[in-house]
């Protein structure tokens, strides 16, 4: 059985894994001359897979709290992996590929929402009540901004389909904005990695006397 310090240390490592995975999802580097010859370096599903591994680590302590993100996270990284294979054949510059990517981004947005809500539940389990309202407020701001950026990506896909000259400029704009918002969200997990994430220890009933509590502790130590 793990000690409380081991649980806290393990959860800190898991939060850092989620953080680095999230940052990796924002790194887009596409090589190639266009069409089907394009290839994405550091595919986004690798970052999502890393995040899911971190969530699995957190689930060892918070199995119920991270149920939604654990299940949806697996579906998300597998969907992006399948999309990556499709993009290898269609390329990234076609309107169909960009519309598909918008749908995947919406899928990713739902995953982030579920993950942050699960973090809120874990905060409550750990007794970090002061952090809950702060996370709720920042979560709403971050996800609304991300949704706006995804809408821009949808407009960009339509412009690409219409072969308008502003399409390529909007592409780089949305990619850059998504990177910044993901860096912002990753700071939540950096903050969590510095906190003590472990369920509250059971306390003695308030009606017990001080002598009874000391006796209970002595009996526990003797065992």
N, C-alpha and C positions, 0 to 999 in steps of 0.2 A: 504493500500500500504506500502511495506517495505521500510525502510530508507536504505541509502547506507551502513551504518555500519551493519545493520541487514543482508543485502545481503552478505557482505564480511564475516561476522561471520558464516553464513549458508554455504557458499562455503568452508570455512576452515574446517568445520566439515565434509562436504562431501568428501573433499580430504583426510582427515584422515581416513574416512571409506573405501575409495578405497585403501589406503595404507595398512591398517590392513587386508583387504580382500586379497590383493596380497600376503602379508606375509603368510597368512593362507594357500594359495594354494601351498606354497612350503614346508609345514610341512607334511611329510609322515610318518605314523606310522602304520605298518601292523602287526596284531596279528594273531596267528594261527599256526598250525603245517604243513600247506601246502595244496595244492589242493583246494577243495571247502570249507574248514574250515577256510580259511583266511578271515580277516575282517579289513577294513581300518578305523582307528581312525581319526577323523577330515577329512571327505571326502572333496575332492578338490572342489566339486560343492558348498559347503557352503561358501568358500572364494570367489568364483566367484559370488555367489548370493549377498554377502556383497558388492563386488565391484559394481555390477549392481545397488544396492540400492544407493550407493554413486553417481553414474552417474545420476540416476533419480533426486537426490538432485541438482546436478549441472545443469541439464536440466531445472530446474525452472527458472534459470537466463539465461542460454545459450542453449536455445531449439534447434536452428539450428546448433550450433557448435558441440553439442554432439549427433547428430542424428544417425550417423553411429555406434558409440560404444554402444549407448542405444539399438539399434535394434539387433546388432550382439552379444552384451553382454547377452541379454536374451536367445538367441539361444545357446550360449556357455554354460551357467550354466545348461540349461535343457539337453544338450547333455551329459555333465559330470554326471548329476544326473542319466540319463538313463544308462550310462556306469557303474556307481557305482552299480546299480542293477544287471547288467550283470556279473560284477566281483564277486558279492556275490555267484553266481552259478558256475562260471568257476574258481574262485580263481585268484590270481595275479601272480602266478609263471608259468602259462602255456604260451606257445609261442603265442597262439591266443590272450590271454588277453594283452600281452605286445605289440603286433603289433597294437591292438586296442588302447592301451594307447598312442602309438606313433602318431596315427592319431588324437587323441584328443589333444595331445600336439601341433600339427601343427595348429589345430583349435584355440587353446588358443593363439598361437603366432600371428595369424592374428588378434585376438581380441585385444591383447596388442598394435599391430601396429595401428589399427584404433583408439584406445583410446588415444595414444600419439599424433597422428595426430590431433585429436579433441582438445586436450590440446593446441596444437600449434595455432589452429584457435581461441581458447578462449584467448590465450595470445595476439593475434593480436587485438581482440576486446577490450581488456583491455588496450592496448597501451604499453604492455611490449615487445617492439621490441627487446631489448637487450637480452631477454631470448630465443627468437625464434630460432636463429642460434645455440645457445648452446644446446637446446633440440633436434634439428634436428641431430646434430652431435652425441650426446650421445644415441639417439634413434637408430640410425643405428648401432652403436657399440654393444649396448646391445642386439638387436634383431638378429644380425649376430652371436653373441656368443651363444645365445639361440638356434638358428637354428642348429649350430654345435653340441650342446649338444643333441638335438633331433635326429640328425643323429647317434650319439653314441648309443642312446637308441634303434634305429632301428637295428644297428649292434648287440647290446646285445640281441635283440629279435631273430635275426637269429641264434646267437650262442646258445641260449636256445633251439631253434627248433632242432639244430644239436647236442644238449646235450653235449656241450663242457664245460670244467671245468672253463673257464674264464668268463662264463656268469654271475655268481653271483657277482663276483668282479666288473664287469662293471656296474651291476645294482646299487650297492651302490655308485659307482663313479658318475653316471649320476644323481641320486637323490640328491647327495650332491652339484654337480655343478648347478643343476636347482635351488636349494634353494639359493645359493649364488647370482646367476644372478637375481633372483626375489627380493632378498633383495636390490640389486643394483638399480633395476628399481623402487622399492618402495621409494627410497630416492628422486626420482623426485617429488613424490606426497607429501612427507614430506616438501620439499622445497616450493611447491605450497601452502601448508597449512599455510605457514608463510607470504604469499604475499597477496596484496589487489586484489582479483579477483572480479571485478565488471565492467560493461560496462562504458566507458568514458561518462561523463556528457556532454550534448550539450553545446557548447560554443557560445557566441555571435559572429555574423559575424565580420570579421576583419575591415570592412569599417565603423562600428559604432563608434561614438565618445565616449570619456570617460563619458561625461555627459549623453548621451543616455543610456549607459550601466548601470550607477548608477540609472537612472530613472526607467529602466526596472526592476532592482532588487527591488526597493522600491515598485513598483506596484505589483510585485510577492509576497513580504512579506505582503502587505496589504490584498491581496486575501487570 
